[in-house]
Amino acid sequence: MSESPIYKVLLVGDGNVGKTSLVRRYCDGKFDESRILTIGVDFQIKTVKLGKHEIRLSIWDVAGQDRFRRFRDQFYAGTMAVALVYDATSPATFFDLRSWRDEVRNVVPGVPMVVIGNKSDLGPVVPPGEAEGWAKFEGQMPFLATSALTGQNVAELFQGLAYLAHKHAENLREIERVRREFMGMV
């Protein structure tokens, strides 16, 4: 039996939007009230069933504070899918998503992304329709409202990232196959 493929996925966004809480809710099944600042990056591995496939997600939780900006891009290489996470109660974190998108795409062009409005249980200040409209306009990205506290849509978030990562890896393999075929003709 062959080993399950492993796909690297990122959660990026401003500090305190709940990236770590989303990862912990998904991987450990619990919500931790304490707020511990992520230093640089943290990651966990989780096996996911994707139809008849079993894959492993290497989930990278990237620090969102500005002081980590100068070395964050070293964490982006090899990424197969990205969640752009904002705090649904903080418009500033929503407005920063464009910068996050651009920062990641400068290192990993073409990587699929989703937009995540976290903390939806607190009564969103940023209307979900506005966030969904932005996600579609800025690159046909799916949108999902989540709550790490209640678990709302957390499994769906990571299942979606697994799907996007798997499809992206398949596309990259096909591009490489075609490139090799073309080089053989030249």
N, CA and C atoms as an extended XYZ file, in Angstrom:
558
Properties=species:S:1:pos:R:3:atomname:S:1:resname:S:1:resid:I:1 pbc="F F F"
N         0.845       -1.176        0.000 N   MET     1
C         0.000        0.000        0.000 CA  MET     1
C         0.885        1.232        0.000 C   MET     1
N         0.586        2.199       -0.864 N   SER     2
C         1.406        3.405       -0.943 CA  SER     2
C         1.035        4.382        0.171 C   SER     2
N         2.017        5.183        0.528 N   GLU     3
C         1.811        6.167        1.579 CA  GLU     3
C         0.939        7.313        1.060 C   GLU     3
N         0.095        7.848        1.913 N   SER     4
C        -0.768        8.966        1.535 CA  SER     4
C         0.076       10.183        1.197 C   SER     4
N        -0.310       10.912        0.125 N   PRO     5
C         0.439       12.134       -0.186 CA  PRO     5
C         0.228       13.176        0.916 C   PRO     5
N         1.201       14.052        1.039 N   ILE     6
C         1.098       15.129        2.021 CA  ILE     6
C         1.068       16.458        1.272 C   ILE     6
N         0.100       17.302        1.623 N   TYR     7
C        -0.071       18.590        0.981 CA  TYR     7
C         0.018       19.701        2.018 C   TYR     7
N         0.825       20.674        1.714 N   LYS     8
C         1.003       21.830        2.595 CA  LYS     8
C        -0.091       22.855        2.311 C   LYS     8
N        -0.791       23.268        3.376 N   VAL     9
C        -1.802       24.320        3.274 CA  VAL     9
C        -1.483       25.390        4.313 C   VAL     9
N        -1.820       26.628        3.987 N   LEU    10
C        -1.526       27.758        4.877 CA  LEU    10
C        -2.796       28.412        5.372 C   LEU    10
N        -2.733       28.926        6.592 N   LEU    11
C        -3.722       29.871        7.094 CA  LEU    11
C        -2.958       31.162        7.327 C   LEU    11
N        -3.364       32.228        6.627 N   VAL    12
C        -2.715       33.522        6.771 CA  VAL    12
C        -3.757       34.586        7.054 C   VAL    12
N        -3.309       35.654        7.668 N   GLY    13
C        -4.173       36.776        8.004 CA  GLY    13
C        -3.573       37.517        9.184 C   GLY    13
N        -4.147       38.659        9.507 N   ASP    14
C        -3.651       39.475       10.608 CA  ASP    14
C        -3.627       38.681       11.916 C   ASP    14
N        -2.846       39.178       12.864 N   GLY    15
C        -2.801       38.577       14.193 CA  GLY    15
C        -4.159       38.659       14.867 C   GLY    15
N        -4.489       37.671       15.660 N   ASN    16
C        -5.720       37.605       16.455 CA  ASN    16
C        -7.002       37.432       15.646 C   ASN    16
N        -6.902       36.915       14.429 N   VAL    17
C        -8.124       36.626       13.665 CA  VAL    17
C        -8.646       35.224       13.956 C   VAL    17
N        -7.837       34.396       14.651 N   GLY    18
C        -8.288       33.075       15.050 CA  GLY    18
C        -7.719       31.923       14.238 C   GLY    18
N        -6.603       32.147       13.562 N   LYS    19
C        -5.996       31.074       12.759 CA  LYS    19
C        -5.616       29.876       13.630 C   LYS    19
N        -4.920       30.140       14.725 N   THR    20
C        -4.497       29.066       15.624 CA  THR    20
C        -5.710       28.355       16.211 C   THR    20
N        -6.729       29.103       16.562 N   SER    21
C        -7.943       28.498       17.127 CA  SER    21
C        -8.630       27.590       16.116 C   SER    21
N        -8.645       27.989       14.842 N   LEU    22
C        -9.230       27.139       13.798 CA  LEU    22
C        -8.455       25.833       13.671 C   LEU    22
N        -7.128       25.923       13.672 N   VAL    23
C        -6.293       24.721       13.548 CA  VAL    23
C        -6.506       23.814       14.751 C   VAL    23
N        -6.522       24.388       15.936 N   ARG    24
C        -6.711       23.569       17.145 CA  ARG    24
C        -8.097       22.932       17.191 C   ARG    24
N        -9.097       23.681       16.786 N   ARG    25
C       -10.458       23.125       16.758 CA  ARG    25
C       -10.504       21.925       15.812 C   ARG    25
N        -9.867       22.065       14.657 N   TYR    26
C        -9.899       20.985       13.668 CA  TYR    26
C        -9.036       19.787       14.084 C   TYR    26
N        -7.834       20.053       14.504 N   CYS    27
C        -6.894       18.960       14.807 CA  CYS    27
C        -7.124       18.320       16.168 C   CYS    27
N        -7.494       19.119       17.156 N   ASP    28
C        -7.639       18.619       18.528 CA  ASP    28
C        -9.092       18.539       18.989 C   ASP    28
N       -10.008       19.140       18.215 N   GLY    29
C       -11.422       19.101       18.577 CA  GLY    29
C       -11.795       19.965       19.754 C   GLY    29
N       -10.979       20.985       20.046 N   LYS    30
C       -11.292       21.833       21.195 CA  LYS    30
C       -10.952       23.288       20.903 C   LYS    30
N       -11.539       24.153       21.723 N   PHE    31
C       -11.293       25.587       21.629 CA  PHE    31
C       -10.604       26.019       22.908 C   PHE    31
N        -9.521       26.740       22.762 N   ASP    32
C        -8.759       27.208       23.914 CA  ASP    32
C        -8.975       28.715       24.052 C   ASP    32
N        -9.506       29.134       25.191 N   GLU    33
C        -9.785       30.555       25.423 CA  GLU    33
C        -8.528       31.416       25.469 C   GLU    33
N        -7.411       30.836       25.900 N   SER    34
C        -6.189       31.634       26.014 CA  SER    34
C        -5.674       32.016       24.635 C   SER    34
N        -5.093       33.186       24.542 N   ARG    35
C        -4.557       33.677       23.280 CA  ARG    35
C        -3.046       33.679       23.360 C   ARG    35
N        -2.450       32.715       22.662 N   ILE    36
C        -1.004       32.614       22.617 CA  ILE    36
C        -0.549       33.061       21.242 C   ILE    36
N         0.322       34.036       21.211 N   LEU    37
C         0.832       34.573       19.959 CA  LEU    37
C         1.669       33.529       19.231 C   LEU    37
N         1.367       33.318       17.949 N   THR    38
C         2.187       32.428       17.134 CA  THR    38
C         3.472       33.154       16.788 C   THR    38
N         4.584       32.508       17.049 N   ILE    39
C         5.897       33.078       16.741 CA  ILE    39
C         6.372       32.439       15.444 C   ILE    39
N         6.405       33.221       14.369 N   GLY    40
C         6.853       32.710       13.078 CA  GLY    40
C         5.808       31.844       12.422 C   GLY    40
N         5.837       30.556       12.729 N   VAL    41
C         4.893       29.611       12.140 CA  VAL    41
C         4.715       28.429       13.084 C   VAL    41
N         3.556       27.832       13.036 N   ASP    42
C         3.286       26.600       13.759 CA  ASP    42
C         2.605       25.676       12.754 C   ASP    42
N         2.780       24.379       12.898 N   PHE    43
C         2.089       23.491       11.974 CA  PHE    43
C         1.701       22.186       12.631 C   PHE    43
N         0.682       21.565       12.039 N   GLN    44
C         0.200       20.266       12.484 CA  GLN    44
C        -0.095       19.424       11.250 C   GLN    44
N        -0.083       18.118       11.439 N   ILE    45
C        -0.402       17.181       10.363 CA  ILE    45
C        -1.725       16.498       10.713 C   ILE    45
N        -2.594       16.402        9.719 N   LYS    46
C        -3.893       15.754        9.936 CA  LYS    46
C        -4.237       14.938        8.691 C   LYS    46
N        -4.652       13.695        8.889 N   THR    47
C        -5.080       12.844        7.782 CA  THR    47
C        -6.529       13.150        7.463 C   THR    47
N        -6.813       13.257        6.162 N   VAL    48
C        -8.145       13.647        5.691 CA  VAL    48
C        -8.600       12.648        4.632 C   VAL    48
N        -9.856       12.225        4.706 N   LYS    49
C       -10.459       11.408        3.660 CA  LYS    49
C       -11.020       12.353        2.613 C   LYS    49
N       -10.660       12.098        1.375 N   LEU    50
C       -11.115       12.921        0.260 CA  LEU    50
C       -11.647       11.976       -0.802 C   LEU    50
N       -12.954       11.689       -0.720 N   GLY    51
C       -13.530       10.682       -1.599 CA  GLY    51
C       -12.891        9.348       -1.307 C   GLY    51
N       -12.311        8.726       -2.351 N   LYS    52
C       -11.643        7.444       -2.139 CA  LYS    52
C       -10.167        7.605       -1.815 C   LYS    52
N        -9.719        8.847       -1.740 N   HIS    53
C        -8.324        9.132       -1.426 CA  HIS    53
C        -8.167        9.465        0.060 C   HIS    53
N        -7.017        9.124        0.584 N   GLU    54
C        -6.640        9.569        1.919 CA  GLU    54
C        -5.380       10.405        1.747 C   GLU    54
N        -5.417       11.614        2.258 N   ILE    55
C        -4.263       12.509        2.148 CA  ILE    55
C        -3.907       13.031        3.527 C   ILE    55
N        -2.706       13.549        3.618 N   ARG    56
C        -2.287       14.180        4.862 CA  ARG    56
C        -2.114       15.670        4.587 C   ARG    56
N        -2.709       16.469        5.436 N   LEU    57
C        -2.530       17.919        5.350 CA  LEU    57
C        -1.444       18.336        6.328 C   LEU    57
N        -0.495       19.087        5.836 N   SER    58
C         0.475       19.766        6.683 CA  SER    58
C        -0.060       21.190        6.797 C   SER    58
N        -0.684       21.490        7.920 N   ILE    59
C        -1.402       22.749        8.114 CA  ILE    59
C        -0.471       23.742        8.786 C   ILE    59
N        -0.144       24.823        8.066 N   TRP    60
C         0.784       25.836        8.554 CA  TRP    60
C        -0.010       27.069        8.986 C   TRP    60
N         0.169       27.433       10.234 N   ASP    61
C        -0.454       28.608       10.856 CA  ASP    61
C         0.637       29.686       10.904 C   ASP    61
N         0.517       30.685       10.036 N   VAL    62
C         1.569       31.693        9.863 CA  VAL    62
C         1.269       32.920       10.726 C   VAL    62
N         2.284       33.386       11.467 N   ALA    63
C         2.135       34.559       12.333 CA  ALA    63
C         1.693       35.769       11.519 C   ALA    63
N         0.739       36.511       12.057 N   GLY    64
C         0.177       37.629       11.317 CA  GLY    64
C         0.701       39.002       11.690 C   GLY    64
N         1.481       39.106       12.742 N   GLN    65
C         1.955       40.415       13.177 CA  GLN    65
C         2.993       40.961       12.181 C   GLN    65
N         2.992       42.278       12.006 N   ASP    66
C         3.900       42.936       11.057 CA  ASP    66
C         5.366       42.620       11.319 C   ASP    66
N         5.734       42.437       12.574 N   ARG    67
C         7.149       42.216       12.873 CA  ARG    67
C         7.679       40.901       12.294 C   ARG    67
N         6.782       39.995       11.870 N   PHE    68
C         7.208       38.738       11.259 CA  PHE    68
C         7.208       38.797        9.734 C   PHE    68
N         6.803       39.922        9.175 N   ARG    69
C         6.637       40.047        7.727 CA  ARG    69
C         7.903       39.747        6.943 C   ARG    69
N         9.052       40.214        7.406 N   ARG    70
C        10.264       40.109        6.594 CA  ARG    70
C        10.742       38.679        6.362 C   ARG    70
N        10.284       37.723        7.164 N   PHE    71
C        10.715       36.350        6.910 CA  PHE    71
C         9.561       35.381        6.656 C   PHE    71
N         8.327       35.894        6.571 N   ARG    72
C         7.184       35.006        6.344 CA  ARG    72
C         7.249       34.286        5.003 C   ARG    72
N         7.740       34.980        3.974 N   ASP    73
C         7.687       34.381        2.641 CA  ASP    73
C         8.469       33.078        2.539 C   ASP    73
N         9.421       32.855        3.425 N   GLN    74
C        10.156       31.590        3.401 CA  GLN    74
C         9.264       30.404        3.766 C   GLN    74
N         8.126       30.660        4.407 N   PHE    75
C         7.207       29.594        4.786 CA  PHE    75
C         6.239       29.224        3.660 C   PHE    75
N         6.151       30.042        2.612 N   TYR    76
C         5.130       29.862        1.586 CA  TYR    76
C         5.475       28.837        0.512 C   TYR    76
N         6.754       28.604        0.265 N   ALA    77
C         7.157       27.690       -0.809 CA  ALA    77
C         6.535       26.311       -0.623 C   ALA    77
N         6.056       25.737       -1.718 N   GLY    78
C         5.484       24.394       -1.688 CA  GLY    78
C         4.035       24.330       -1.257 C   GLY    78
N         3.415       25.474       -1.047 N   THR    79
C         2.027       25.510       -0.595 CA  THR    79
C         1.077       25.105       -1.718 C   THR    79
N         0.077       24.299       -1.378 N   MET    80
C        -0.891       23.816       -2.357 CA  MET    80
C        -2.270       24.453       -2.226 C   MET    80
N        -2.555       25.116       -1.107 N   ALA    81
C        -3.821       25.825       -0.921 CA  ALA    81
C        -3.672       26.770        0.270 C   ALA    81
N        -4.437       27.876        0.230 N   VAL    82
C        -4.314       28.917        1.256 CA  VAL    82
C        -5.694       29.374        1.718 C   VAL    82
N        -5.825       29.557        3.035 N   ALA    83
C        -7.005       30.194        3.619 CA  ALA    83
C        -6.603       31.602        4.037 C   ALA    83
N        -7.254       32.600        3.443 N   LEU    84
C        -7.079       34.004        3.836 CA  LEU    84
C        -8.105       34.258        4.935 C   LEU    84
N        -7.650       34.405        6.173 N   VAL    85
C        -8.551       34.469        7.330 CA  VAL    85
C        -8.639       35.896        7.864 C   VAL    85
N        -9.867       36.353        8.086 N   TYR    86
C       -10.084       37.632        8.751 CA  TYR    86
C       -11.058       37.434        9.902 C   TYR    86
N       -11.084       38.394       10.818 N   ASP    87
C       -12.000       38.401       11.950 CA  ASP    87
C       -13.278       39.112       11.498 C   ASP    87
N       -14.393       38.391       11.487 N   ALA    88
C       -15.654       38.934       10.985 CA  ALA    88
C       -16.132       40.147       11.782 C   ALA    88
N       -15.551       40.389       12.965 N   THR    89
C       -15.940       41.555       13.770 CA  THR    89
C       -14.968       42.716       13.583 C   THR    89
N       -13.966       42.563       12.712 N   SER    90
C       -12.931       43.580       12.541 CA  SER    90
C       -12.734       43.934       11.067 C   SER    90
N       -13.348       45.019       10.609 N   PRO    91
C       -13.192       45.414        9.205 CA  PRO    91
C       -11.737       45.581        8.779 C   PRO    91
N       -10.875       46.060        9.674 N   ALA    92
C        -9.467       46.263        9.308 CA  ALA    92
C        -8.821       44.955        8.861 C   ALA    92
N        -9.145       43.844        9.525 N   THR    93
C        -8.555       42.564        9.148 CA  THR    93
C        -9.089       42.096        7.799 C   THR    93
N       -10.326       42.466        7.483 N   PHE    94
C       -10.894       42.144        6.166 CA  PHE    94
C       -10.185       42.953        5.076 C   PHE    94
N        -9.990       44.236        5.328 N   PHE    95
C        -9.348       45.094        4.328 CA  PHE    95
C        -7.895       44.696        4.072 C   PHE    95
N        -7.266       44.028        5.030 N   ASP    96
C        -5.878       43.580        4.859 CA  ASP    96
C        -5.750       42.317        4.012 C   ASP    96
N        -6.859       41.668        3.667 N   LEU    97
C        -6.781       40.411        2.913 CA  LEU    97
C        -6.081       40.569        1.565 C   LEU    97
N        -6.271       41.694        0.906 N   ARG    98
C        -5.620       41.914       -0.393 CA  ARG    98
C        -4.092       41.833       -0.241 C   ARG    98
N        -3.562       42.442        0.812 N   SER    99
C        -2.114       42.387        1.057 CA  SER    99
C        -1.654       40.963        1.317 C   SER    99
N        -2.440       40.213        2.082 N   TRP   100
C        -2.095       38.817        2.350 CA  TRP   100
C        -2.109       38.009        1.063 C   TRP   100
N        -3.153       38.203        0.264 N   ARG   101
C        -3.242       37.492       -1.009 CA  ARG   101
C        -2.018       37.776       -1.865 C   ARG   101
N        -1.668       39.053       -1.981 N   ASP   102
C        -0.531       39.446       -2.818 CA  ASP   102
C         0.793       38.909       -2.262 C   ASP   102
N         0.939       38.940       -0.950 N   GLU   103
C         2.169       38.448       -0.324 CA  GLU   103
C         2.393       36.965       -0.648 C   GLU   103
N         1.343       36.177       -0.544 N   VAL   104
C         1.457       34.747       -0.831 CA  VAL   104
C         1.677       34.521       -2.324 C   VAL   104
N         0.904       35.196       -3.158 N   ARG   105
C         1.011       34.979       -4.607 CA  ARG   105
C         2.352       35.433       -5.180 C   ARG   105
N         3.041       36.340       -4.507 N   ASN   106
C         4.375       36.722       -4.955 CA  ASN   106
C         5.349       35.552       -4.851 C   ASN   106
N         5.094       34.641       -3.929 N   VAL   107
C         5.966       33.485       -3.734 CA  VAL   107
C         5.394       32.246       -4.439 C   VAL   107
N         4.074       32.082       -4.387 N   VAL   108
C         3.422       30.902       -4.948 CA  VAL   108
C         2.299       31.331       -5.902 C   VAL   108
N         2.671       31.798       -7.098 N   PRO   109
C         1.634       32.251       -8.043 CA  PRO   109
C         0.706       31.092       -8.428 C   PRO   109
N        -0.561       31.401       -8.556 N   GLY   110
C        -1.522       30.397       -9.000 CA  GLY   110
C        -2.041       29.469       -7.929 C   GLY   110
N        -1.578       29.618       -6.696 N   VAL   111
C        -2.057       28.742       -5.630 CA  VAL   111
C        -3.533       29.067       -5.351 C   VAL   111
N        -4.376       28.034       -5.212 N   PRO   112
C        -5.793       28.301       -4.924 CA  PRO   112
C        -5.977       28.825       -3.495 C   PRO   112
N        -6.954       29.723       -3.353 N   MET   113
C        -7.211       30.358       -2.054 CA  MET   113
C        -8.695       30.354       -1.736 C   MET   113
N        -8.991       30.405       -0.446 N   VAL   114
C       -10.351       30.587        0.052 CA  VAL   114
C       -10.334       31.756        1.029 C   VAL   114
N       -11.461       32.418        1.159 N   VAL   115
C       -11.607       33.532        2.104 CA  VAL   115
C       -12.450       33.041        3.267 C   VAL   115
N       -11.940       33.250        4.485 N   ILE   116
C       -12.587       32.745        5.692 CA  ILE   116
C       -12.908       33.900        6.633 C   ILE   116
N       -14.193       34.074        6.927 N   GLY   117
C       -14.642       35.046        7.922 CA  GLY   117
C       -14.824       34.328        9.250 C   GLY   117
N       -13.809       34.386       10.110 N   ASN   118
C       -13.849       33.675       11.385 CA  ASN   118
C       -14.522       34.536       12.457 C   ASN   118
N       -14.887       33.903       13.539 N   LYS   119
C       -15.581       34.530       14.677 CA  LYS   119
C       -16.998       34.955       14.291 C   LYS   119
N       -17.618       34.209       13.396 N   SER   120
C       -18.966       34.541       12.934 CA  SER   120
C       -19.997       34.424       14.053 C   SER   120
N       -19.667       33.703       15.117 N   ASP   121
C       -20.566       33.566       16.261 CA  ASP   121
C       -20.725       34.874       17.039 C   ASP   121
N       -19.820       35.828       16.822 N   LEU   122
C       -19.860       37.086       17.574 CA  LEU   122
C       -20.699       38.165       16.894 C   LEU   122
N       -21.411       37.803       15.851 N   GLY   123
C       -22.228       38.774       15.140 CA  GLY   123
C       -21.354       39.611       14.227 C   GLY   123
N       -21.190       39.155       13.005 N   PRO   124
C       -20.237       39.797       12.102 CA  PRO   124
C       -20.532       41.264       11.839 C   PRO   124
N       -19.469       42.066       11.864 N   VAL   125
C       -19.542       43.480       11.501 CA  VAL   125
C       -19.354       43.604        9.990 C   VAL   125
N       -18.463       42.774        9.443 N   VAL   126
C       -18.271       42.720        7.999 CA  VAL   126
C       -19.360       41.804        7.449 C   VAL   126
N       -20.284       42.351        6.641 N   PRO   127
C       -21.371       41.509        6.123 CA  PRO   127
C       -20.814       40.348        5.288 C   PRO   127
N       -21.270       39.118        5.552 N   PRO   128
C       -20.784       37.974        4.784 CA  PRO   128
C       -20.952       38.167        3.269 C   PRO   128
N       -22.019       38.822        2.859 N   GLY   129
C       -22.237       39.072        1.425 CA  GLY   129
C       -21.142       39.939        0.824 C   GLY   129
N       -20.670       40.917        1.587 N   GLU   130
C       -19.580       41.775        1.112 CA  GLU   130
C       -18.299       40.967        0.963 C   GLU   130
N       -18.006       40.136        1.944 N   ALA   131
C       -16.795       39.307        1.896 CA  ALA   131
C       -16.884       38.305        0.749 C   ALA   131
N       -18.045       37.707        0.570 N   GLU   132
C       -18.219       36.743       -0.519 CA  GLU   132
C       -18.089       37.427       -1.877 C   GLU   132
N       -18.632       38.626       -2.004 N   GLY   133
C       -18.505       39.388       -3.248 CA  GLY   133
C       -17.054       39.727       -3.550 C   GLY   133
N       -16.318       40.144       -2.519 N   TRP   134
C       -14.902       40.465       -2.706 CA  TRP   134
C       -14.132       39.226       -3.149 C   TRP   134
N       -14.408       38.090       -2.503 N   ALA   135
C       -13.712       36.840       -2.818 CA  ALA   135
C       -13.937       36.448       -4.277 C   ALA   135
N       -15.145       36.591       -4.753 N   LYS   136
C       -15.437       36.261       -6.159 CA  LYS   136
C       -14.763       37.244       -7.094 C   LYS   136
N       -14.863       38.525       -6.794 N   PHE   137
C       -14.294       39.561       -7.651 CA  PHE   137
C       -12.770       39.469       -7.728 C   PHE   137
N       -12.140       39.153       -6.622 N   GLU   138
C       -10.678       39.147       -6.544 CA  GLU   138
C       -10.038       37.836       -6.995 C   GLU   138
N       -10.798       36.924       -7.528 N   GLY   139
C       -10.157       35.708       -8.018 CA  GLY   139
C       -11.006       34.465       -7.913 C   GLY   139
N       -12.313       34.619       -7.942 N   GLN   140
C       -13.200       33.451       -7.868 CA  GLN   140
C       -12.844       32.533       -6.698 C   GLN   140
N       -12.555       33.146       -5.560 N   MET   141
C       -12.219       32.366       -4.363 CA  MET   141
C       -13.499       32.020       -3.604 C   MET   141
N       -13.610       30.797       -3.118 N   PRO   142
C       -14.755       30.460       -2.269 CA  PRO   142
C       -14.700       31.257       -0.963 C   PRO   142
N       -15.871       31.461       -0.365 N   PHE   143
C       -15.974       32.148        0.924 CA  PHE   143
C       -16.691       31.228        1.906 C   PHE   143
N       -16.252       31.275        3.167 N   LEU   144
C       -16.884       30.485        4.208 CA  LEU   144
C       -16.827       31.258        5.525 C   LEU   144
N       -17.954       31.333        6.218 N   ALA   145
C       -17.998       31.917        7.566 CA  ALA   145
C       -17.766       30.789        8.563 C   ALA   145
N       -16.826       31.007        9.497 N   THR   146
C       -16.476       29.968       10.470 CA  THR   146
C       -16.526       30.517       11.895 C   THR   146
N       -16.530       29.586       12.834 N   SER   147
C       -16.379       29.925       14.247 CA  SER   147
C       -15.543       28.828       14.896 C   SER   147
N       -14.348       29.176       15.322 N   ALA   148
C       -13.514       28.211       16.036 CA  ALA   148
C       -14.148       27.869       17.383 C   ALA   148
N       -14.871       28.822       17.984 N   LEU   149
C       -15.514       28.592       19.272 CA  LEU   149
C       -16.586       27.512       19.173 C   LEU   149
N       -17.497       27.647       18.214 N   THR   150
C       -18.610       26.693       18.086 CA  THR   150
C       -18.278       25.518       17.182 C   THR   150
N       -17.259       25.667       16.353 N   GLY   151
C       -16.907       24.621       15.385 CA  GLY   151
C       -17.614       24.797       14.053 C   GLY   151
N       -18.427       25.851       13.919 N   GLN   152
C       -19.187       26.086       12.685 CA  GLN   152
C       -18.256       26.128       11.467 C   GLN   152
N       -18.491       25.237       10.528 N   ASN   153
C       -17.797       25.170        9.236 CA  ASN   153
C       -16.285       24.937        9.323 C   ASN   153
N       -15.780       24.556       10.475 N   VAL   154
C       -14.334       24.328       10.598 CA  VAL   154
C       -13.917       23.086        9.806 C   VAL   154
N       -14.642       21.985        9.962 N   ALA   155
C       -14.322       20.777        9.192 CA  ALA   155
C       -14.457       21.049        7.701 C   ALA   155
N       -15.474       21.815        7.322 N   GLU   156
C       -15.681       22.148        5.909 CA  GLU   156
C       -14.522       22.979        5.357 C   GLU   156
N       -13.991       23.886        6.176 N   LEU   157
C       -12.837       24.681        5.767 CA  LEU   157
C       -11.671       23.772        5.387 C   LEU   157
N       -11.316       22.861        6.268 N   PHE   158
C       -10.147       22.021        6.021 CA  PHE   158
C       -10.410       20.961        4.963 C   PHE   158
N       -11.640       20.492        4.871 N   GLN   159
C       -12.001       19.572        3.793 CA  GLN   159
C       -11.865       20.288        2.452 C   GLN   159
N       -12.298       21.548        2.410 N   GLY   160
C       -12.154       22.347        1.191 CA  GLY   160
C       -10.699       22.599        0.833 C   GLY   160
N        -9.879       22.903        1.832 N   LEU   161
C        -8.443       23.095        1.574 CA  LEU   161
C        -7.814       21.805        1.057 C   LEU   161
N        -8.221       20.674        1.626 N   ALA   162
C        -7.698       19.380        1.162 CA  ALA   162
C        -8.063       19.166       -0.309 C   ALA   162
N        -9.305       19.447       -0.653 N   TYR   163
C        -9.757       19.287       -2.040 CA  TYR   163
C        -8.964       20.194       -2.978 C   TYR   163
N        -8.850       21.473       -2.623 N   LEU   164
C        -8.106       22.415       -3.465 CA  LEU   164
C        -6.639       22.010       -3.611 C   LEU   164
N        -6.031       21.577       -2.520 N   ALA   165
C        -4.629       21.160       -2.560 CA  ALA   165
C        -4.454       19.947       -3.466 C   ALA   165
N        -5.350       18.986       -3.336 N   HIS   166
C        -5.281       17.773       -4.161 CA  HIS   166
C        -5.432       18.115       -5.639 C   HIS   166
N        -6.414       18.935       -5.974 N   LYS   167
C        -6.639       19.332       -7.374 CA  LYS   167
C        -5.464       20.144       -7.911 C   LYS   167
N        -4.922       21.033       -7.087 N   HIS   168
C        -3.782       21.848       -7.507 CA  HIS   168
C        -2.569       20.954       -7.789 C   HIS   168
N        -2.335       19.968       -6.942 N   ALA   169
C        -1.218       19.040       -7.153 CA  ALA   169
C        -1.416       18.250       -8.445 C   ALA   169
N        -2.650       17.806       -8.703 N   GLU   170
C        -2.937       17.098       -9.962 CA  GLU   170
C        -2.651       17.996      -11.161 C   GLU   170
N        -3.079       19.250      -11.089 N   ASN   171
C        -2.846       20.198      -12.192 CA  ASN   171
C        -1.349       20.420      -12.416 C   ASN   171
N        -0.592       20.556      -11.354 N   LEU   172
C         0.853       20.758      -11.487 CA  LEU   172
C         1.530       19.542      -12.120 C   LEU   172
N         1.064       18.346      -11.748 N   ARG   173
C         1.622       17.132      -12.359 CA  ARG   173
C         1.307       17.082      -13.852 C   ARG   173
N         0.106       17.464      -14.226 N   GLU   174
C        -0.286       17.467      -15.641 CA  GLU   174
C         0.523       18.498      -16.433 C   GLU   174
N         0.727       19.659      -15.854 N   ILE   175
C         1.543       20.691      -16.518 CA  ILE   175
C         2.962       20.176      -16.731 C   ILE   175
N         3.506       19.518      -15.748 N   GLU   176
C         4.862       18.966      -15.872 CA  GLU   176
C         4.911       17.875      -16.938 C   GLU   176
N         3.883       17.033      -16.993 N   ARG   177
C         3.832       15.984      -18.010 CA  ARG   177
C         3.805       16.594      -19.410 C   ARG   177
N         2.985       17.596      -19.610 N   VAL   178
C         2.886       18.253      -20.912 CA  VAL   178
C         4.202       18.952      -21.260 C   VAL   178
N         4.828       19.571      -20.285 N   ARG   179
C         6.114       20.233      -20.532 CA  ARG   179
C         7.159       19.228      -21.001 C   ARG   179
N         7.225       18.087      -20.339 N   ARG   180
C         8.178       17.042      -20.727 CA  ARG   180
C         7.877       16.528      -22.127 C   ARG   180
N         6.601       16.320      -22.406 N   GLU   181
C         6.196       15.859      -23.731 CA  GLU   181
C         6.609       16.874      -24.803 C   GLU   181
N         6.382       18.127      -24.528 N   PHE   182
C         6.761       19.181      -25.466 CA  PHE   182
C         8.274       19.207      -25.676 C   PHE   182
N         9.033       19.118      -24.589 N   MET   183
C        10.493       19.137      -24.686 CA  MET   183
C        11.003       17.956      -25.511 C   MET   183
N        10.318       16.831      -25.453 N   GLY   184
C        10.686       15.674      -26.241 CA  GLY   184
C        10.434       15.856      -27.718 C   GLY   184
N         9.535       16.779      -28.065 N   MET   185
C         9.218       17.060      -29.471 CA  MET   185
C        10.159       18.083      -30.084 C   MET   185
N        10.806       18.859      -29.246 N   VAL   186
C        11.653       19.954      -29.730 CA  VAL   186
C        13.056       19.459      -30.034 C   VAL   186
